[in-house]
Amino acid sequence: MKVAIIGISGKLGQYMTEHCLNRGYEVTGVCRPESVGKLARFGDRITVFPARTDDEAAVAQAVAGADAVLTVLAPWGVEDYASGTARAVLTHARPGARLIFSCGWHISRDGRDRYGWRMRAFVALFGFLGRLTRFADVSDQVRATDMIFASDTDWTVVRGSGLEEGPSEGLPLWARHVGDPILAANLTRRIDFALFMVATITDPTLIREAPAIVSRASQPVGTLPGLR
Ligand SMILES: NC(=O)c1ccc[n+]([C@@H]2O[C@H](COP(=O)([O-])OP(=O)(O)OC[C@H]3O[C@@H](n4cnc5c(N)ncnc54)[C@H](OP(=O)(O)O)[C@@H]3O)[C@@H](O)[C@H]2O)c1
């Protein structure tokens, strides 16, 4: 199995790399040139193409022959970084490759997610201040995922809850819509977000789904549902 990780040097990217190498997968990746050093511990076990993740040529090289592409969609800057990254992956991945993208709960595929006031306020404030300071553009992540939802590829958009560091608690649970009671804790270990991304490669039931995930350990003992 060959897996390309677009945005490999971030926290999520590095965890995904560890999970992939533990499974014996061949790993390639793209990250900004100034971030290559963060991957030193992986040595020659991975192949890195240094470039911005919306660089079409670098993405084309990294995804060549890949069975799966794991893409970190980040809203940084105001130059369509997330949608440029999604476009590069959708354009250059081989037909039939599993394409798995990360984002947050704020992305809604069908408008049927139910958000609490805290999350609505946070997204509105982050969106406003991000645009004002030209630091981030949340609407670009929305454009990126709209492009993915409309594509006829084998995509999955994994929507992360609030994240924390710490040892693995196991594969997160998921629901189709934010507002589902199983998501109430709104917390997942970042290492397990990465685990879910990697496990999705071999889970055909998640093709063209946008699972909102949450920590398995957040459920009351004895109530673990197979709920979707
Ligand atoms: N943080 C949260 O609470 C949270 C919650 C829910 C979902 N998520 C989702 O989880 C995913 C990973 O997020 P994360 O918070 O864990 O971050 P992360 O993985 O540490 O970094 C995300 C990516 O952004 C890149 N990046 C950082 N600053 C940048 C800049 N100024 N210009 C261009 N690229 C830049 C990083 O590359 P470098 O290594 O080059 O810096 C990395 O590839 C994202 O898809 C995010 O939407 C996050």
The ligand as a MOL file (V3000), in Angstrom:
LIG
                    3D

  0  0  0     0  0            999 V3000
M  V30 BEGIN CTAB
M  V30 COUNTS 48 52 0 0 0
M  V30 BEGIN ATOM
M  V30 1 N -6.6520 22.3110 16.1670 0
M  V30 2 C -7.8840 21.9440 16.4260 0
M  V30 3 O -8.4230 22.1420 17.5150 0
M  V30 4 C -8.6960 21.2310 15.3600 0
M  V30 5 C -9.9960 20.8360 15.6760 0
M  V30 6 C -10.7400 20.1390 14.7300 0
M  V30 7 C -10.1840 19.8360 13.4900 0
M  V30 8 N -8.9120 20.2520 13.2000 0 CHG=1
M  V30 9 C -8.3660 19.9040 11.8830 0
M  V30 10 O -7.2600 19.0630 12.0840 0
M  V30 11 C -6.3330 19.2180 11.0280 0
M  V30 12 C -4.9620 19.4080 11.6160 0
M  V30 13 O -4.9860 20.5330 12.4460 0
M  V30 14 P -3.9720 20.7430 13.6390 0
M  V30 15 O -4.5240 21.8570 14.4630 0
M  V30 16 O -3.6780 19.4330 14.3130 0 CHG=-1
M  V30 17 O -2.7120 21.3440 12.9250 0
M  V30 18 P -1.3710 20.6900 12.3990 0
M  V30 19 O -1.5980 19.3060 11.9900 0
M  V30 20 O -0.3130 20.9270 13.4120 0
M  V30 21 O -1.0100 21.6250 11.1370 0
M  V30 22 C -1.8650 21.7630 10.0460 0
M  V30 23 C -1.1050 22.1000 8.7890 0
M  V30 24 O -1.0380 23.5100 8.6120 0
M  V30 25 C 0.2660 23.8590 8.1390 0
M  V30 26 N 0.5300 25.2460 8.5020 0
M  V30 27 C 0.6630 25.7970 9.7040 0
M  V30 28 N 0.8480 27.1280 9.5990 0
M  V30 29 C 0.8300 27.4120 8.2730 0
M  V30 30 C 0.9760 28.5960 7.5070 0
M  V30 31 N 1.1520 29.7770 8.0850 0
M  V30 32 N 0.9030 28.4990 6.1530 0
M  V30 33 C 0.7210 27.3270 5.5480 0
M  V30 34 N 0.5750 26.1610 6.2340 0
M  V30 35 C 0.6370 26.2100 7.5720 0
M  V30 36 C 1.1620 22.8660 8.8160 0
M  V30 37 O 2.3640 22.7780 8.0700 0
M  V30 38 P 3.8030 23.0930 8.6920 0
M  V30 39 O 4.2820 21.8410 9.3610 0
M  V30 40 O 4.5920 23.4550 7.4960 0
M  V30 41 O 3.6550 24.2350 9.6850 0
M  V30 42 C 0.3270 21.5930 8.7140 0
M  V30 43 O 0.4850 20.9530 7.4660 0
M  V30 44 C -6.8510 20.3670 10.1660 0
M  V30 45 O -7.5020 19.8330 9.0400 0
M  V30 46 C -7.8410 21.0680 11.0770 0
M  V30 47 O -8.8820 21.7000 10.3350 0
M  V30 48 C -8.1570 20.9320 14.1060 0
M  V30 END ATOM
M  V30 BEGIN BOND
M  V30 1 1 1 2
M  V30 2 2 2 3
M  V30 3 1 2 4
M  V30 4 1 4 5
M  V30 5 2 4 48
M  V30 6 2 5 6
M  V30 7 1 6 7
M  V30 8 2 7 8
M  V30 9 1 8 9
M  V30 10 1 8 48
M  V30 11 1 9 10
M  V30 12 1 9 46
M  V30 13 1 10 11
M  V30 14 1 11 12
M  V30 15 1 11 44
M  V30 16 1 12 13
M  V30 17 1 13 14
M  V30 18 2 14 15
M  V30 19 1 14 16
M  V30 20 1 14 17
M  V30 21 1 17 18
M  V30 22 2 18 19
M  V30 23 1 18 20
M  V30 24 1 18 21
M  V30 25 1 21 22
M  V30 26 1 22 23
M  V30 27 1 23 24
M  V30 28 1 23 42
M  V30 29 1 24 25
M  V30 30 1 25 26
M  V30 31 1 25 36
M  V30 32 1 26 27
M  V30 33 1 26 35
M  V30 34 2 27 28
M  V30 35 1 28 29
M  V30 36 1 29 30
M  V30 37 2 29 35
M  V30 38 1 30 31
M  V30 39 2 30 32
M  V30 40 1 32 33
M  V30 41 2 33 34
M  V30 42 1 34 35
M  V30 43 1 36 37
M  V30 44 1 36 42
M  V30 45 1 37 38
M  V30 46 2 38 39
M  V30 47 1 38 40
M  V30 48 1 38 41
M  V30 49 1 42 43
M  V30 50 1 44 45
M  V30 51 1 44 46
M  V30 52 1 46 47
M  V30 END BOND
M  V30 END CTAB
M  END
